[in-house]
Amino acid sequence: MASVVGHNAELSAKQFLIDESLQFLEQNYKAKVGEIDLIMQDGEQLVFVEVKYRSSNSHGHAAEYFTKSKRMKLERTIQYYLLQKNMNPHHTNLRLDVVAIDGEQVNWIKNV
């Protein structure tokens, strides 16, 4: 999300997750294979967050824009991140969440 709107949606999602007691680690992690919007910590678990935003749901809900191909790209980026941080992808406690924002409505979908 390179746009101002997208950036603001990521900031809203980040604050929402902090308010839900997650700890912020990193935003907009970029690698050759893709980008991770937010990286948070929930207790002992690393949480990789994809933020989706729609100003209205006239063209579908934000969550519907998290497609299978986007998920696969995100999973490859997570693998790259873990290897870069010297973390074993098979032994790291992690999950993938989506924060879908439709206008003012925030929908946090855990463990997608």
PyMOL commands that set and color helices and strands:
alter all, ss='L'
color gray80, all
select helices_A, chain A and resi 4-19+62-65+68-84
alter helices_A, ss='H'
color red, helices_A
select strands_A, chain A and resi 23-31+34-42+45-54+94-102+105-109
alter strands_A, ss='S'
color yellow, strands_A
deselect
rebuild
show_as cartoon
